[in-house]
């Protein structure tokens, strides 16, 4: 017997309350499907999800089920930049997962459909799906179109920094503002939103080929309809997310992450998702799988083209075909078939020919002439051959720190730099924009980790540095906060343990020498006041500094950010909420 039918026997109020909501008596006996989305007027990535919800509900109905719509709108990192609103971003992931857990468990369902597009909505729903663990399928909301001159939103930080430096006038800045977001969907570059859509498919939780479609495409509505139908089939079969998300599927996702040069925020989200399944991955897992991995995707911010072109080149299946020898092809997926079976079926049913038709149309629309291989490189003609992220360690980051080396100038792969610590982003960006930071500096922004201020993005500071022709190739930015998936340049985040927890980043002083070596995975304090010290001497110096160090008062004394700051795990473990865990 389905769970919903058992609940009807236990709770006599359930049927009349359903009827009062608009259900029919016939609906009451059908498989009942929980349809959760982040729909709302919060940003372009969620503003169109109501259409996908309705398509999914039609699919559920046509498969003999009854969908029930629930909503937990997400926030927009882009709209929260430049003020304290960004401090709520990572915490919102936890609250979305919490709300899903509450909604789905308060009235148990037989199956689920989850719809999201963006930075915290995607991982929040994937975490909530894990907690509820009913037979479910994910629908990703796709990507927005590019603007004129193939303008995309991640370029706005560059335009803003140029305006602040007087390099462009206000009219040019306003032009960029008015044209960077021409449609609904996630921002059209491989930021966190796009990365997490792709990784949801790589985990086996979406229908094959459905991740990161153009949000205005009729194909996306069709996928939503078919996902709704599939949710009823999954409910009848009893195939749960915990049957799909395993260490094998997580490794598949990390290998895809390496191939697409995915956002560093995936190192927060995948470990947190794995944690919900009782599995453990961390920065070392990413570093191990990225070593020697081929980076293939020529999309922004590290590459040339908007994310709109991902689907036209064959999407996740095309990426997987290029790295096929390294994948766990026997991993189960929401189709009820293995990954290998799905890939074979796509070849047979004309999927790639259909994508080519869309690419041909895009070439005409934008007056360009791209081939699939211009977008997704063949494995033997990779853009890079050592993955896209590295986890650095040393006495500055004993638990690790993350760099997206595919977006970092080669000049900064190995350097000894002069420490310039700042205790907030506001102090740091002012110094950068007014040239109080010099070539050869290691600029620190600290007390911005999960326990410090909620772990906001250091987006504007990173853009100010990377868009500066001199500083972008001569300094490093190091933080216990994080970066936007759109960030480029010599930026190192997630430095753990964080400053608020007494990590070594809190002990850095002006004039310390900082060694950065991407190839050797080193981030260390190697000198004081410009003078080199031995490792033993540095250990003694840091121990003395630690004795004198005192934690700063918590930035938030109440509300959700107090809860988050008191219970957030280390950034390198996923910054999920932990209660009495070690």
Residue, then its C-alpha position, 0 to 999 in steps of 0.5 A: x500500500x502506498x504511504x498516502x493511503x496508509x495516512x488516509x486510514x490514520x488521519x480522518x481529517x486528511x481527505x476532507x482537507x484535501x477536498x477543500x484544497x481542490x482535490x476530487x474524491x478520485x484524486x484521493x486514491x491516486x499516488x500523491x506526489x510532492x511538487x516542491x519548487x523555488x518559484x517566486x519573484x525573487x530573481x530570473x532563475x525562479x520567476x519562470x518555475x511556475x510554468x515548469x511546475x504546471x508541466x510537471x503536474x500535467x505529467x503526474x496527472x497523465x501518469x495517474x497521480x496527483x501533484x501537490x504544489x509547495x514553494x520555498x522561494x530562494x534568494x538571489x546572490x546577485x541581488x544581495x551583492x555589495x551589502x550584508x544581504x549576501x551574508x544570508x546566502x549560504x544559510x538560506x541553503x540550510x533553511x530551504x532544506x529544512x522547509x522541504x523536510x518540514x513540508x514533505x514529512x508533515x503530510x507524507x507523500x508517495x513521491x516527489x518532484x523538485x524544481x530549482x535553478x540557482x545557487x542555493x535553491x539547487x543544493x537546498x533542494x538536493x539536500x531536502x530531497x535526501x532528507x525526505x528520501x521518497x522516490x523523486x526526480x529533479x527538474x533544473x530550471x535552465x539558463x537565460x539567454x545571452x544579451x547583445x554582443x553575447x553579454x552575460x551577467x558575470x561581466x557586470x562586476x568588470x564593468x562596475x570596477x572599470x566605472x569606479x576607476x574612471x575607465x568607462x562612463x555611466x552610460x556604458x555601465x547602464x547599457x551593461x545593466x540593462x542588457x545582462x539579463x534578457x530572459x528568465x533562467x540562471x545566469x548564463x555562465x558556469x557559475x554555481x547555479x549552472x554547476x549545480x544544475x549540471x551536477x544534479x544530472x551527473x548524480x543521476x537525479x534528473x532525466x538524461x540530457x535535461x540539465x542547463x537547457x535554455x530556460x525559454x526552450x520548449x524542450x525544457x517544458x517537455x522535460x518537466x512534463x516527462x519528469x512528472x510522469x517519471x515521478x509516478x513511476x518511481x513512486x510505484x517502483x519505490x526507487x529512492x534517492x538513497x538508491x541513486x546517490x552513492x560514492x560512485x555517483x558522487x565521484x561521477x559528479x566530481x569528474x564532471x565538475x573537473x571537466x566543466x571547470x565548475x564553481x568552487x562553491x560545489x566544494x561546499x554543496x556536494x559534501x553537504x549533500x553527501x552528508x545528508x546520505x551519511x556519506x563523506x567527501x571533502x576537499x581532498x576527494x575533489x583534489x584527488x579526482x581533479x588531478x590529471x582530469x581533462x578540462x573540456x568546457x569552453x564556457x564563461x567565466x573561464x572560457x569564451x561562450x555563454x552557458x546557453x551553448x551548453x545544451x546545443x553542444x550535447x550537454x551533460x551527456x556529451x561531457x560524459x561521453x568524452x570522459x566515459x572511461x573514468x565514470x562509474x557507468x553502472x551507477x543507478x539513475x532516476x530513469x530506473x536504468x544505469x548511467x551507461x544504459x542512459x548514454x546508449x539510449x540517447x545515442x539511439x534516440x537522436x538526442x545529439x542530432x536534436x542538439x545540433x539543430x539548436x546549435x545551427x539556429x543559435x549560429x544564425x541568431x548570433x551570426x557566429x559559426x560554432x561547432x560542438x567541439x568549439x564548446x565541448x572539446x574532445x578529450x584529446x584536445x582538452x583546454x587543460x589536463x589537471x582538472x580545474x580546482x586545487x585544494x591547497x594546504x599548509x600552516x595557513x590552511x591546515x584543513x585546506x583552501x580552494x583555488x580555481x586554477x583554470x581561472x587564475x593567471x599562470x604567473x600566480x601559480x608559484x609566488x612568495x607574497x607580502x601579507x596585507x590582512x583585512x578583517x572585512x571585505x569593505x576595508x579590503x575593496x576600498x584599498x584595492x580600488x584606491x591602489x593601496x594594494x601593491x603588486x606582490x601582496x597577498x591580500x587577506x579578507x578574514x572573519x568572513x567564514x560561516x561562523x564569522x559572518x555567514x560566509x558571503x561571496x567576495x565577488x566585488x573584491x575579486x572582480x576589482x582585482x581580476x579586472x585590474x591589468x596589473x594587480x590581476x596578475x601580481x597579487x593573490x586574494x585569500x579568504x575564509x569566505x567564498x567566491x562567486x562561481x563567476x569569479x576569476x583571477x588569483x583568488x583562494x577561498x574557504x581557508x580552513x579553519x576560519x578566523x572566527x574559529x581561531x584558524x591560522x588565517x586569524x594570526x596573519x600579520x602585516x608583512x608576513x611572507x606567504x608561499x603560494x604553490x598551486x602545483x605542489x598544493x601549498x599555502x603557508x606562512x613562511x616568514x615575518x616582516x619580510x624575513x624567511x623563517x624555518x618551519x619550526x620557527x614559524x610554528x613557535x611564532x604562530x603558537x605565541x600569536x595564538x596565545x594572544x588571540x581572542x575571538x571577535x564578538x559574534x556579528x549576529x546575536x539573534x535570528x537565523x545567522x546566529x543559528x548558522x554561525x553557532x552550528x556551521x561545520x568547517x567550509x572544507x566539510x560543507x558548512x552544513x548545520x551540525x548539532x553536537x557532531x565532531 
